[in-house]
Amino acid sequence: MAASDALLRIEGLSKSFGGVAAMRDVSLAFPARSLSAVIGPNGAGKTTFFNLISGRFKADTGRILLDGADIVGASRQEIVRRGIGRAFQVASLFPTLTVAQALAASGHARQRSETRKLSQFPSPPATEAAREVMAQLNLTRVADVLSSNLSHGDQKLLDIGLALMLQPRVLLLDEPTAGMGPEERWQMIETVQRLWRERDLTLIFIEHDMDIVFKVAETVRVLSYGAVLAEGTPDEIRRNPAVIEAYLGKSAQGATA
């Protein structure tokens, strides 16, 4: 797909903090309904990249085009309304609400941003959407558990659920398997793949586990020192000499395809 046809297109994106360049002239295109990984060493700019797309930071230069419209400078609420959702490496939850309440509150907030006529809280549509998300994420079993009392894995699932309640077209996942054991990591990734397919999402995830990246991602983008080092299929990235030297190491050539 040509860059001009991408649902999410990044053009010349740069960001500095105190004179230090965290993102340097990054240009990338993400086709609709694609599944992409962003990888790179610590300090490569991966989380800064997500922060810029989701509106937490404003780019110094460059454009972030969602369906052709530049969202640089838009409020975080407006960016969410336009269709970009994000789940964090550290789960961002409603600690005093149950799982069902937290999801319904997120959905209610989304609907309230679109109309001023909502009075009942949570609204019936938000409650129904919460039930659907809980079923999709296998969270119905903990619907009445306080968010703060969930296991680590369920907290990660809830954080993804909160993002899904905002009805994103583009979903950003920052290390969805962080802190999990091997079996739990693959269960999470299977869930992510299923959500991507069932919801027709354009899904971009940051991940350090190369076995997961090379098995799951359609396209891999590699950042190094805030710039794009390489992009391509998992096979191409695994064999890229610059990526091997900067990040993967020789052993990555034998990683599972």
N, C-alpha and C positions, 0 to 999 in steps of 0.2 A: 504494500500500500504506500502511495506517495505521501510525503510529509503533510502536504496540503489537505489530504483526506483524513488525517488522524483526528480522533475525538479530542485528545489532549496533545497539544504541541507546545514545546518549550523552545524559545528562540533567544539565544545570546544572553542567558540568565547569569547575572553576577551579583554577589553580595559580599560585603566586607564588614568586619567588626573591629573597630579600633585600628584600622589600617591593615588588618590581616585579611587576606582574601579567603573566604570560606567556600565560595562558588565562583568559578571563573569561566565565563562565556560558554555556558552549557546549552547545547541545542539537541533535543531529542523529540521523537514522535511516537505516540502510543496509539495504535489503531483501536477502534471500538471492539470490545469483547476480547481483547488480548490479555494474556497472562504473562507478566514480566517480573523479573527479579532485578533488584539493584544491589550490587555487592561492592566491596572494597575494604581496605584496611581501616582500622579505627582512625578517625579524624579525616576520612576521605571526603566528607560532606554529605553523606547519605541522609542523615536526619535533617540537616539544613535544607536539603532539596525538598523533603516532605514539608518542612515548615514553610517554605516559600510557596509551594503549591496550595497548601491549606490555609494560607493567609496569616499564619502566626508571625511571620516576618514579611516585610515588603522588600522586593528586589530593588537593588540600586539601579540596575539597567536590565533591559530585556523584556520579553513578553511571555505570558502564560496564557495560551489560547485554549479555551474549552468550547468545543463546537464552533470555533472561529471567533469567539468573543474574548477579548483580553480581560483577565480578572485581576491583574496586578493593581493593587490599591483598593480593591473591593474589601468590604468588611468580611470577617470570618463567617458571620451569619449569612451574608449574601452568597459567599462561595459555597456554603453548605446548601443553600436554597437552589443554586444552579446545578448542583449534582456531584459535589466532591465530598466524600466521607473519609474519615480517618480513625483507625484504632491504634493505640499507642503501645510502645514497648512496656511501659509501666501502666497497668490498667487504670483508666480514668473513670471512676465509678461514683454512684450515689450511695455512700456507706450506710445511711440511715434508712434506706428504702429496700424493700424486697426486690428480687429479680423482676417479678411481674410489674411492680410499681415503677421501678427504674426504667424499664423499657417503655411502659405506657407514658411516663413523663417525657421521655425523649420524643416519642411520636406526637404527643400533644403539643410540645414546643414547636415541632416542625409545622403542624397544622395551624398553630396560632400565628406563625410567621406569615402564613398565606391568607388568613382571614381574621378579622377582629370579632367575628360573631360567635366564637366558641364560648360557652358559658360553663358547661358541665366539665368537671375535671376528675379523672381523665376522660376525654371524649370517647364515646363508643367505638369510633373507627380506630383510635389509638389503642384501645384495649384489645380489639380484635387483631390488629397488626402485631401487637405484643405476643399474643397467643401463637400466631403463625411463626414468628421469629423464634420463640422458645421451642416450638416443635422442630424447626429446621436445625437448631443448634443443640438439640437434646438437653434443653434447660428446663423443660416442663417439670422434671423430677425435683428441681430446686426452686420452683416458682415462688414459694413462700419463705425462702431463706433470705436473711439480710445479705445484701451485697458484700458487706465487710466480713461475713462469716463463710464465704465461699472458699473452696480450694483454689490454689493458684491457677490450675487449668480452667476451672469454671469462671474465674474472674476474667481470664483472657477471652473466653467465649462470650461472656456478657459484654465486654468492651466492644467486641465485633458486633454483637447484637445491637448495642446502642448506636453504632454507626449505620447499621442496616435500617434501623427505624427512621433514619433521615432520608431514606430512599435515594441512595447515591447511584450515579452512573459510573463514577470512578471511585474505587475503594483503595485507600492506601493502608497497608498493614506494616507496621514497624516491628520487625522481629516477632512474628506471631508465636513462634515456638520457644522463645527465650525462657530459661529456667525449668524446662520440662525434661523428663526422662525420655529415652529412646522410643519406647512404645507410644507414649503420650504425644511426642512430637509428630510421629507419623499419623496418628489419629487426627491431630489438629490440621495437618496438611491435607488429609483426605477431606476434611470438612471444608477447608478453604477451596479446594478444587470443586467440590460439589456446589458450593455457593456461587462460584464463578460461572459454572455451567447453568445452574437453575435460574439465576437472576440476570443473566446476560451482562455481567459486570465487565468493565475494564479494570483489571486488578493488578496492582503494582505492590510488590512486597520486598522488604529489606530482610536479608537472611545471611547468617554466617556459616550455616551448615551446607557445605558444597554438595553433599549427597542429595539433599533436598532440592537445592537450586537446579542441579543438572538433571534431575529426574522430572521436575514439575514445570519449570519455566519454559515458555515458548521462545522467549528472547531474554538475554541477560545483558544488562548495562553495567559497566565497571567504572567506578569513580576512583580517582586518586588525586589527592591534594586539591579537591574542589573542581576538577576538570574531568571530562569524559576520556578515559583511557582506551576503552574499546566497547563495542556492542556487537552482538551476533547471536547465533544459536548456541545452545550449551556446548555442542561439539566444537564450534569455532572458538569459543572462549576458552575451553579446556586446553586447546592446542595453541593459543595465542602466546608467542614468546614474551611479549611485553607484560601480559597479565601474569604469566607464570613467574616471571622475575619479580614483579612488584607485589604480588599478593598470594597466588595459589601455591607456588613452590612446585618442584618436580613431581611430587607424589600425586598432584591433582590430575595428571594426565591419565592415571589409571582409575580415577573415580568412576563410580557407577553411572552409566549413561541413562 
